[in-house]
Amino acid sequence: MTIKNSSKNYLSPLDLSELCALAGDAKKAKDILVLDVGAIIGIAEYFVVLSGSNDRQVKAISDSILKAAHECRITPISVEGQREGEWILLDFGTVVAHVFLEEFRNYYRIERLFKDAQKIQWRTQQKRAG
């Protein structure tokens, strides 16, 4: 997975959200959504919502996102839920990745809470990088 970026030390929030989506996709995450929530909540610009079918996959998706961020010299502000592997939250400040076990995603339906958020077509970055 390669993200081409004009600056080696900075990713825009949009680029970081796409990096999270691509890293999750590399671990076969399901139903990946990138939501522009900046105008709605003000605490982050983008939410990346991903699902795994079991706790091991959820942890692998989370680890893949953390590794990709680390390779870009980006450290999360907070990581929650790794031990349980049901809903892992990776807070990068402007971008928050929510990695769900499928049944927890179905229960919390986070997309429905932010139904007014614009869905970002994250695969465009993958096409540019490939």
N, C-alpha and C positions, 0 to 999 in steps of 0.2 A: 504494500500500500504506500503510495507516494502522494504527498500533497505539495504541489509546487506553489511557492509563496515568494513574493518579491522581497520580503524581509526575513532574515534568518532568525530573528529574535522576537517576532511579533506575529500573531495571527489575529485577524479581526474576529469579532464575535461570530460572524457568519461562517468564516473559515473554520473556527474552532467547533462550531456546531456540526459542520460537514465532516470534520475530522472524527468527531464522536460517532456520527452515523456510519462512516466508512469502517471505522474500527469495529463497531458492532456487527456490521454486515460481514466482515471478515470471519467472525465467529458464528455466522448463520443466525443472527438475531432476526426475529420476526416482527412484522408490522412496524417498521421503523418510521417514526414521524419526527420532523423538525418543525417546531411551532414558534412563530414570532410572537412572543408574549410581552415584549417591552412596553407597548402602549397600554397593556391591560393590567400588569402587576407592578412594574417599575423596579422590581428587585433583580431581575435578570432580563436579558434581551431575547434569549432563545431557550426553549426546553427541547431536549432530545428525548423521545420516549421509545423504548425498545423492550422486546419481550424475549424470554427464553423458556424452553419447555420443561426444564428442571433446574434445581438449585445449582448444580455444577455448571450448567451452561450459563446461567445468570452471572455466576462468579467469573467465568471465562470471558464473557462479554465485558464485564466491568474491568477485569484485568487488561483486556485488549485496549480499552479506552484509556486507562491510566498509562499504559506503556506508550501508546501513540502520543499522548500529551507530553509525557516525560521526554520523548525523543524530540519534541519541539520546545523543550525547556519550560513546560507549563506544569505547575503544581496545583492540585485542587486546594481550595480553601478548607473543604470539609468532605469527608467520605462517611456515609452512614449506611448501616444495614449489611455490611459485608459478611459478618459472621452468620447471619440467618439465611442470606441468599434469596430472600423473597421479594424485597424491594430495596435495591441499592441506589442511593442518591449520591451523585458525584457533583459537587458544587464547585464550579470554576469561576464563580463571580458573575460574569456576563452570560454564561451558559451553564445550565443545570441539566445533567443527564439522569434520567430515571430509568433504571434497568429493572424490569418487573419479571417475576414468575408469572406465566400467563394467567393463572387463576386470580392472582392479586391484581393484575392489570384489569381483568374483567370486573372485579369487585369494586375497585376504586374509580375506574373509568375517568382517568385524569384528562383524557382528550375532551370529554364532555364538559368538564369544568371550564375548559378553555376553548370552547367551540367557536368563539368569535376570533380566535387567533388565526392569522394567515398561515397556511401550510407551505413550507419552503420545499422546493424541488432540490433535494440535496444531491441527487445523482449527477447533476450538472458538473460538480467539482470532479467527480470520478472520471467523467468523460474528458475533461480538460487535462487531467493528470495522466491519463492512460495513453 
